[in-house]
């Protein structure tokens, strides 16, 4: 183990240009469905994205994630079939015009994107008692979501579009990909180059839902207390 004093470095702030780049990636990140180009992603680029994901924070430094890279067209077609089945179930949960609006939305790009990334969480990786998970058993899942966000922002900086598809029965994905029972499927990500993105989130552009004003979501010193 390195001495603590040798393991730290100055916590200097970023330059103005560096800060702007970080915020630009955050503000222009989009959930991509239909803008994918067919070109394969180079292996070194995929490695950079996965390295960014692997440097996400994780409670207890448990690093519970795995990444299944799916390029095979037949496998991706099976995944899309699983989506189609679940998506029809989801449509029936809405009523009237909302159901019609739901069915008009394109909610995946599984076969259009050249790469699928299935992100999983292994709750057993650090044993049964994990620092920071002692009172909240979901912390491993939350940590894995941080890895997804890291990957997504790195992809934005690389000109790569990411689409998170969540409308699946987990058991279907596990069967297709041979995932063990104790492993949690956190995300299926469609990944590919894009040359254009919506200026606002697609669901906002298409009228499904608008961004909530930040001031409505910030409380001070207790629930529901707005303003100081």
C-alpha positions in Angstrom: 0.0 0.0 0.0 1.3 3.4 -1.0 1.7 6.0 1.8 -1.3 8.3 1.9 0.7 11.4 1.2 2.1 9.9 -2.0 -1.4 8.9 -3.2 -2.9 12.4 -3.4 -2.6 15.2 -5.9 -3.7 18.8 -6.0 -7.4 19.3 -6.5 -7.1 22.2 -8.8 -10.1 23.4 -10.8 -10.4 22.9 -14.6 -9.6 25.7 -17.0 -12.5 27.6 -18.4 -12.3 25.6 -21.7 -12.2 22.3 -19.8 -15.2 23.2 -17.7 -17.1 24.3 -20.8 -16.4 20.9 -22.4 -17.7 19.0 -19.5 -20.9 21.0 -19.3 -21.3 20.9 -23.1 -21.2 17.1 -23.0 -23.8 17.0 -20.2 -26.2 19.5 -21.7 -26.1 18.0 -25.3 -26.2 14.4 -24.3 -29.2 12.7 -25.9 -31.0 9.3 -25.9 -30.5 8.3 -29.5 -33.0 6.1 -31.3 -32.9 6.7 -35.0 -29.8 8.6 -36.0 -27.3 5.8 -36.0 -24.9 5.3 -38.9 -24.0 1.7 -39.8 -20.2 2.1 -39.5 -18.6 -0.1 -36.8 -17.1 1.6 -33.8 -13.3 1.1 -33.7 -12.0 -1.2 -31.0 -9.8 1.5 -29.4 -12.8 3.9 -29.2 -15.0 1.2 -27.5 -12.1 0.6 -25.1 -12.0 4.3 -24.2 -15.8 4.3 -23.6 -15.5 1.2 -21.3 -12.6 2.7 -19.5 -14.6 5.8 -18.7 -17.4 3.6 -17.5 -15.0 1.6 -15.4 -13.8 4.8 -13.7 -17.3 5.5 -12.3 -17.7 5.9 -8.6 -18.9 2.7 -6.8 -19.9 2.4 -3.2 -17.3 0.4 -1.3 -15.2 0.4 -4.5 -17.1 -2.8 -5.3 -17.1 -2.2 -9.1 -20.1 -4.5 -9.7 -20.4 -3.9 -13.4 -19.8 -6.1 -16.5 -20.2 -5.1 -20.1 -21.4 -7.6 -22.8 -20.5 -6.3 -26.2 -23.0 -7.5 -28.8 -22.1 -7.0 -32.5 -23.7 -10.2 -33.9 -26.7 -9.2 -36.0 -28.7 -12.4 -35.2 -28.3 -11.8 -31.4 -29.3 -8.2 -31.8 -32.4 -9.3 -33.8 -33.4 -11.6 -30.9 -33.0 -8.8 -28.5 -35.2 -6.6 -30.6 -37.8 -9.3 -30.7 -37.8 -9.4 -26.9 -38.2 -5.6 -27.0 -41.2 -5.8 -29.4 -43.0 -8.2 -27.1 -42.4 -6.1 -24.0 -43.2 -2.9 -25.8 -46.7 -4.1 -26.8 -47.3 -5.0 -23.2 -46.2 -1.5 -22.2 -48.5 0.1 -24.8 -51.5 -1.6 -23.2 -50.7 0.1 -19.9 -51.6 3.5 -21.4 -55.1 4.5 -22.4 -56.8 6.5 -25.2 -54.7 9.1 -27.0 -51.7 8.4 -24.7 -51.6 4.8 -26.0 -51.7 6.1 -29.6 -48.9 8.6 -28.8 -46.8 5.9 -27.2 -47.0 3.7 -30.2 -45.9 6.5 -32.5 -42.6 6.9 -30.6 -39.5 5.1 -31.7 -38.1 3.7 -28.5 -35.1 1.7 -29.7 -32.4 1.3 -32.3 -31.3 -2.2 -31.5 -30.7 -3.5 -35.0 -29.8 -0.1 -36.5 -26.9 0.6 -34.1 -23.8 -1.4 -34.9 -23.1 -2.2 -31.3 -25.2 -3.3 -28.3 -23.8 -3.0 -24.8 -25.5 -4.9 -22.0 -24.5 -3.5 -18.7 -24.9 -5.8 -15.7 -24.5 -5.7 -12.0 -23.1 -8.5 -9.9 -24.3 -8.0 -6.3 -22.0 -10.8 -5.0 -18.7 -9.4 -6.3 -17.6 -7.9 -3.0 -19.1 -10.5 -0.7 -22.2 -10.4 1.5 -21.2 -7.4 3.6 -20.0 -4.4 1.6 -18.8 -1.1 2.9 -21.6 1.4 2.2 -24.1 -1.2 1.3 -24.8 -2.4 4.8 -28.1 -0.4 5.1 -29.1 0.1 1.4 -28.8 -3.1 -0.7 -29.4 -1.2 -3.9 -26.1 0.7 -3.8 -24.5 -1.8 -6.2 -27.2 -1.1 -8.8 -26.9 2.7 -8.3 -23.1 2.4 -8.7 -23.6 0.6 -12.0 -25.9 3.4 -13.2 -23.0 5.8 -12.6 -20.9 3.6 -15.0 -23.7 4.0 -17.6 -23.6 7.8 -17.2 -19.8 7.9 -17.5 -20.0 5.9 -20.7 -22.7 8.1 -22.1 -20.9 11.3 -21.5 -17.6 9.9 -22.9 -19.6 8.8 -26.0 -21.0 12.3 -26.5 -17.5 13.7 -26.5 -16.5 11.1 -29.1 -19.4 11.7 -31.4 -21.0 8.4 -30.5 -24.8 8.2 -29.9 -26.1 6.1 -27.1 -29.7 4.9 -26.6 -30.8 3.2 -23.4 -33.5 0.6 -24.0 -35.3 -0.4 -20.8 -38.4 -2.0 -22.1 -37.6 -5.7 -21.7 -38.4 -8.6 -19.5 -35.1 -9.2 -17.7 -35.5 -13.0 -18.1 -35.7 -12.7 -21.9 -32.3 -10.8 -22.0 -30.7 -13.3 -19.6 -31.8 -16.2 -21.8 -30.6 -14.6 -25.0 -27.2 -13.6 -23.5 -26.6 -16.5 -21.1 -26.5 -14.3 -18.0 -26.5 -16.1 -14.7 -29.6 -15.8 -12.5 -27.9 -13.8 -9.7 -26.7 -11.1 -12.1 -28.9 -8.0 -12.6 -29.4 -6.5 -16.0 -29.1 -2.7 -15.6 -29.1 -1.4 -19.2 -29.1 -2.3 -22.9 -27.3 0.5 -24.7 -27.4 1.0 -28.4 -24.2 2.5 -29.6 -23.1 4.0 -32.9 -21.8 7.1 -34.7 -24.2 9.9 -35.3 -23.9 13.0 -37.3 -26.9 14.9 -35.9 -28.8 15.1 -32.6 -32.0 16.6 -31.4 -31.4 20.1 -29.8 -33.7 19.0 -27.0 -34.6 15.5 -25.6 -36.6 13.7 -28.3 -39.5 13.0 -25.9 -39.7 16.8 -25.3 -39.6 17.6 -29.0 -42.3 15.1 -29.7 -44.5 16.4 -26.9 -44.4 13.4 -24.5 -43.1 15.3 -21.6 -41.2 18.6 -20.9 -38.3 19.3 -18.6 -39.4 20.3 -15.1 -38.1 23.7 -13.9 -35.2 23.2 -11.6 -36.6 25.6 -8.9 -39.6 23.2 -8.5 -37.2 20.4 -7.5 -34.9 22.1 -5.0 -35.8 22.1 -1.3 -33.8 23.7 1.6 -33.2 22.0 4.9 -36.2 19.7 4.6 -38.8 18.2 2.2 -41.0 20.7 0.5 -39.2 23.8 1.8 -38.6 26.0 -1.2 -36.6 29.2 -0.9 -34.5 30.4 1.9 
